[in-house]
Amino acid sequence: MPPKSRQRFNAFDDFPGNEEPIQQDQGKLSTFVQAESKTAPKLERIEHLAPSKMTPDRFQPRRLLPSGIRQRYFNGDIDCYQAAGEWLNLSKNDASYRIEVDRLLSMGGSFEEHGQIKPITGSWQSNTKGEFIFQIETGERRFWAACLNYINDQLEEEPLLRIETIDTPTRQRQVLENRHAETPSAVSQSCEIASLILAEMDIHPDTQSNDEFEYFRQARAQRMPVGLWDKIKPIMQLTRPRMVQLLNILQFPNNLLDLANRYQLPERVLREILTKPEELWEQYLRLSIQNQLTSDEIAEIEQPPTIKTATAPSKKQTAQANRPYKTAVSGIRRFANAIYEVDEFQRSKIMDDLADELVISDQASDIIPILEELIGLMRTRL
């Protein structure tokens, strides 16, 4: 008899001829997929938006916009491009502004060459006029880089920036972005710690307030709940005593906080100034900026020099006062020209002989701090 025909089954079935196990597995898989879909993170949508349709977070711990422009911009008196134009003009006459502006212009230039790698994150909020505007959570530097380049290069078309809408922006994400972008100033770090504390305690800024520092100062008046410092440590990567020291910086008035932030004064210097009488804080702070003083040097100064007012000097007095200046400048220039005119071997010999001469004549110990002060002043201006 001819052999019975064999029933053919799907070659992709692991158990041909038995459909029931497959149906059960498919049912389990369907249930698993549904469960996973509930816990899987939502994919965020990347869009392109002009800077005029977005705004930085006014209570961002890291302050970029100069204080003279900041309030008018956030009050709506000027737009982002007018603010960028004023910032550019300030930077032409002030080295402290020029450093930051040059960095941002360089970043904006990289957008044209390589594109914007990281999107700006944020959420849509309604402003005082009832209009919806994109409020930046992270990426304020990218925002101002685009604005500054638009004005500096006199572009005809408004730039478009990549944005990512976040359902729930957080201070934690903001602080992490800041710390990864560049090392924050001591003032910025104090504001970061304060913002994390206030966020954990569900204390939010008053959007009608024009004083951002006053919001951050609230952190110093709070009684910290148990475990709060442990939540902040992984983000700040600092010990609790260190964070308390940074928070104390907020004791300075707003104008001195802006000044310390602008010139990136270290926390140890600011901490030492806080030990001085309050009425002398500004003098010590400006003296530190001018001479790049360390905390130890500030500690040694019992009374900072004060500016004395006097009547207008006569022409003879002016000439006599200018004589030491002219002599010093002429001497430095002659020294520099003499060094420039020789080769490296001769220069090394001249410097050795000069050092020997100053040490033998007992002038070295007096001239070293003077030269160090001059070097510090030149570095500050550069």
VOGU-3710 file (C-alpha; in Angstrom, 3 decimals, decimal comma):
1> mppksrqrfn> 0,000/0,000/0,000  1,247/3,502/-0,693  2,585/5,254/2,366  0,240/7,678/4,101  0,824/11,300/3,101  2,535/13,313/5,827  0,844/16,501/7,028  2,965/19,571/6,434  3,355/22,227/9,112  4,790/25,721/9,283
11> afddfpgnee> 8,583/25,516/9,315  8,715/28,439/11,787  6,692/26,574/14,458  8,815/25,053/17,199  6,203/22,333/17,884  4,462/21,399/14,611  1,025/19,980/14,948  0,407/21,463/18,378  -1,135/24,935/18,165  -2,283/25,258/21,768
21> piqqdqgkls> 1,076/26,027/23,386  1,714/28,680/20,777  -1,568/30,392/21,542  -0,769/30,393/25,255  2,701/31,862/24,644  1,240/34,538/22,417  -1,245/35,414/25,131  1,513/35,709/27,696  3,612/37,785/25,295  0,677/40,125/24,655
31> tfvqaeskta> 0,203/40,634/28,389  3,946/41,260/28,819  4,009/43,844/26,015  1,023/45,674/27,493  2,691/45,782/30,917  5,939/47,016/29,438  4,181/49,713/27,401  2,766/51,194/30,595  6,203/51,523/32,220  8,249/52,392/29,129
41> pkleriehla> 9,325/56,068/28,928  7,545/58,254/26,425  9,500/59,286/23,382  9,955/63,078/23,319  9,390/64,986/20,096  12,179/67,134/18,665  11,041/70,365/17,018  12,652/73,542/15,685  11,823/76,920/17,193  13,077/80,497/16,847
51> pskmtpdrfq> 14,644/82,141/19,944  11,945/84,833/19,893  9,397/82,117/20,734  11,263/80,942/23,848  12,649/82,403/27,066  15,161/81,277/29,719  14,061/80,386/33,227  14,443/83,549/35,305  15,246/81,461/38,390  17,903/79,350/36,683
61> prrllpsgir> 20,715/79,069/39,297  23,447/79,962/36,808  23,191/83,628/35,795  24,414/84,509/32,323  22,762/87,775/31,315  24,397/90,883/32,881  22,336/92,381/35,697  21,966/95,738/33,910  20,175/94,020/31,022  18,609/91,123/32,897
71> qryfngdidc> 15,707/92,889/34,606  14,583/94,795/31,500  14,643/91,615/29,434  12,642/89,532/31,889  10,193/92,412/32,406  9,528/92,377/28,668  10,964/95,861/27,998  13,439/94,460/25,447  13,489/91,233/23,421  16,228/88,587/23,289
81> yqaagewlnl> 17,983/90,185/20,303  18,035/93,657/21,862  19,430/92,105/25,040  22,096/90,300/22,983  23,020/93,549/21,222  23,486/95,398/24,517  25,506/92,483/25,863  27,808/92,644/22,836  28,327/96,387/23,348  29,178/95,861/27,007
91> skndasyrie> 31,733/93,203/26,108  33,633/95,596/23,838  34,658/97,735/26,819  34,731/95,197/29,655  36,942/92,102/29,668  34,800/90,355/32,294  31,854/90,342/29,887  34,011/89,700/26,816  35,222/86,299/28,063  31,690/84,889/28,366
101> vdrllsmggs> 30,471/86,511/25,142  33,422/85,095/23,179  32,639/81,609/24,488  29,000/81,909/23,459  29,890/83,306/20,020  32,215/80,346/19,527  29,407/77,979/20,489  27,011/79,711/18,094  29,586/79,431/15,310  29,843/75,689/15,904
111> feehgqikpi> 26,083/75,391/15,261  26,618/76,583/11,691  29,576/74,266/11,128  28,516/71,108/12,956  24,874/71,685/13,813  23,249/71,814/17,237  24,089/68,483/18,868  22,081/68,769/22,096  18,530/70,127/21,972  17,193/72,766/24,329
121> tgswqsntkg> 14,721/71,220/26,759  11,739/72,925/28,346  7,970/73,206/28,431  5,250/75,467/27,054  4,026/78,100/29,517  1,663/81,060/29,262  3,185/84,496/29,868  1,619/87,628/31,370  0,072/88,497/27,985  -1,686/85,139/27,795
131> efifqietge> 0,613/83,930/25,019  2,218/80,489/25,045  6,003/80,581/25,057  8,610/77,846/25,406  10,339/78,189/28,805  13,845/76,775/28,763  14,745/74,134/31,331  18,267/73,302/30,072  20,221/74,901/27,252  20,202/78,626/28,095
141> rrfwaaclny> 23,789/78,928/26,821  22,707/77,529/23,455  19,838/80,033/23,396  22,054/83,074/24,019  24,739/81,740/21,671  22,198/81,802/18,831  20,965/85,294/19,781  24,481/86,753/20,015  25,496/85,230/16,668  22,333/86,585/15,026
151> indqleeepl> 23,273/90,136/16,089  27,043/89,830/15,677  26,849/88,354/12,161  23,884/90,571/11,176  21,921/87,590/9,910  18,812/88,237/7,854  16,832/85,171/8,908  16,078/84,303/12,507  17,877/81,088/13,571  15,975/77,924/14,425
161> lrietidtpt> 17,010/75,863/17,431  16,243/72,228/18,187  13,977/71,931/21,222  12,632/68,978/23,158  9,402/69,340/25,133  9,570/67,835/28,612  6,380/67,027/30,530  7,867/67,685/33,971  10,991/69,915/34,024  13,013/69,663/37,252
171> rqrqvlenrh> 15,641/71,670/39,096  17,716/68,498/39,371  18,015/68,205/35,579  18,829/71,911/35,371  21,636/71,679/37,916  23,112/68,538/36,348  23,166/70,221/32,936  24,933/73,265/34,412  27,600/71,208/36,128  28,294/69,125/33,034
181> aetpsavsqs> 28,533/72,189/30,775  31,257/73,996/32,733  32,421/74,536/36,304  29,953/76,975/37,914  31,123/79,979/39,916  30,863/79,902/43,703  27,779/82,133/43,534  26,152/79,829/40,969  26,896/76,796/43,132  25,273/78,448/46,144
191> ceiaslilae> 22,165/79,142/44,048  22,175/75,554/42,758  22,204/74,142/46,282  19,455/76,544/47,343  17,297/75,675/44,329  17,614/71,933/45,038  16,659/72,428/48,687  13,647/74,571/47,819  12,532/72,143/45,092  12,688/69,217/47,521
201> mdihpdtqsn> 10,608/71,238/49,994  8,108/72,177/47,265  8,850/75,906/47,600  8,548/77,586/44,214  9,573/81,097/43,093  7,134/83,977/42,877  6,976/84,755/39,160  6,044/88,368/39,964  9,248/88,915/41,954  12,148/90,810/40,361
211> defeyfrqar> 14,671/89,581/42,950  15,905/86,076/42,105  18,484/86,078/44,893  15,733/86,624/47,456  14,147/83,356/46,336  17,430/81,465/46,788  18,013/83,062/50,213  14,883/81,313/51,494  16,893/78,066/51,628  19,026/79,423/54,475
221> aqrmpvglwd> 15,922/80,074/56,590  14,480/76,570/56,209  14,704/73,738/58,721  16,040/70,852/56,661  13,965/67,638/56,779  15,738/64,395/57,610  17,423/62,894/54,542  17,296/66,072/52,422  21,091/66,541/52,312  21,520/62,914/51,223
231> kikpimqltr> 19,289/63,578/48,206  21,357/66,573/47,143  24,840/65,095/47,647  24,808/62,848/44,509  23,840/65,820/42,334  26,256/68,392/43,742  29,059/65,895/44,518  29,868/67,917/47,639  29,854/67,188/51,359  27,238/68,716/53,621
241> prmvqllnil> 29,703/71,144/55,372  30,921/72,310/51,976  27,364/72,967/50,777  26,598/74,914/53,972  29,677/77,078/53,333  28,478/77,794/49,812  24,973/78,662/51,014  26,489/81,270/53,348  27,626/83,252/50,303  23,993/84,336/49,878
251> qfpnnlldla> 24,496/86,666/52,870  26,070/89,176/50,474  23,744/91,842/49,009  22,650/91,458/45,390  25,162/93,892/43,887  28,105/92,077/45,505  26,742/88,660/44,484  26,550/89,887/40,886  30,103/91,235/41,110  31,479/88,034/42,659
261> nryqlpervl> 29,712/85,934/40,020  30,917/88,130/37,177  34,572/87,832/38,215  34,314/84,157/39,328  35,623/84,793/42,848  36,402/81,543/44,721  34,283/80,464/47,679  37,252/80,624/50,091  37,853/84,273/49,195  34,176/85,128/49,685
271> reiltkpeel> 34,098/83,186/52,959  37,055/85,208/54,256  35,410/88,491/53,255  32,293/87,465/55,209  34,398/87,452/58,393  35,131/91,166/57,919  32,781/93,964/59,060  29,744/94,147/56,776  30,332/97,796/55,887  33,751/96,818/54,450
281> weqylrlsiq> 32,578/93,863/52,342  32,478/95,809/49,093  35,945/97,297/49,607  37,462/93,887/50,312  35,645/92,339/47,360  36,775/95,001/44,891  40,309/94,848/46,277  40,289/91,090/45,756  39,112/91,471/42,153  41,670/94,144/41,373
291> nqltsdeiae> 44,638/92,300/42,856  43,515/88,652/42,557  43,972/88,186/46,290  43,847/84,789/47,957  41,879/84,121/51,137  45,116/84,173/53,164  46,062/87,567/51,745  42,632/88,958/52,590  42,942/87,619/56,130  46,179/89,567/56,574
301> ieqpptikta> 44,576/92,898/55,595  43,188/94,512/58,726  41,842/97,621/56,990  41,323/97,899/53,211  42,530/101,128/51,563  39,854/103,778/51,131  39,515/106,390/48,421  40,013/109,872/49,840  38,376/112,880/48,264  40,512/115,980/47,702
311> tapskkqtaq> 40,403/119,333/45,958  41,487/119,579/42,319  45,322/119,541/42,134  47,318/122,271/40,459  49,297/121,702/37,236  52,535/121,519/39,246  51,056/118,966/41,648  49,749/116,931/38,707  53,175/116,908/37,032  54,866/115,848/40,263
321> anrpyktavs> 52,278/113,109/40,816  52,726/111,805/37,260  56,551/111,723/37,463  56,816/108,340/39,298  54,289/106,841/36,883  56,215/108,015/33,825  59,505/106,795/35,309  58,030/103,356/36,102  56,409/102,950/32,678  59,559/104,080/30,893
331> girrfanaiy> 61,672/101,647/32,913  59,374/98,674/32,223  59,318/99,461/28,510  63,124/99,744/28,316  63,450/96,433/30,182  60,968/94,716/27,831  62,649/96,114/24,706  66,074/95,012/25,944  64,828/91,463/26,536  63,034/91,259/23,176
341> evdefqrski> 66,156/92,293/21,223  68,334/89,341/22,348  68,121/85,627/21,668  66,970/83,019/24,192  70,505/82,245/25,446  71,328/85,901/26,099  67,894/86,457/27,634  68,444/83,604/30,085  71,857/85,018/31,079  70,448/88,528/31,563
351> mddladelvi> 67,640/87,185/33,774  70,107/85,156/35,875  72,437/88,147/36,335  69,499/90,425/37,144  68,184/88,006/39,776  71,657/87,789/41,336  71,985/91,575/41,381  68,608/92,095/43,096  69,293/89,400/45,724  72,793/90,732/46,499
361> sdqasdiipi> 71,441/94,265/46,875  68,695/93,049/49,248  65,991/94,386/46,927  64,555/91,005/45,886  62,225/90,552/48,879  60,753/94,036/48,276  60,358/93,835/44,524  58,814/90,330/44,314  55,382/91,333/45,759  55,381/94,454/43,549
371> leeliglmrt> 56,020/92,399/40,416  53,424/89,814/41,495  50,861/92,588/41,966  51,671/93,974/38,499  51,321/90,490/36,952  47,967/90,023/38,684  46,654/93,373/37,447  47,749/92,636/33,874  46,112/89,178/33,960  42,891/90,706/35,227
381> rl> 42,809/93,152/32,333  43,709/90,510/29,773
//
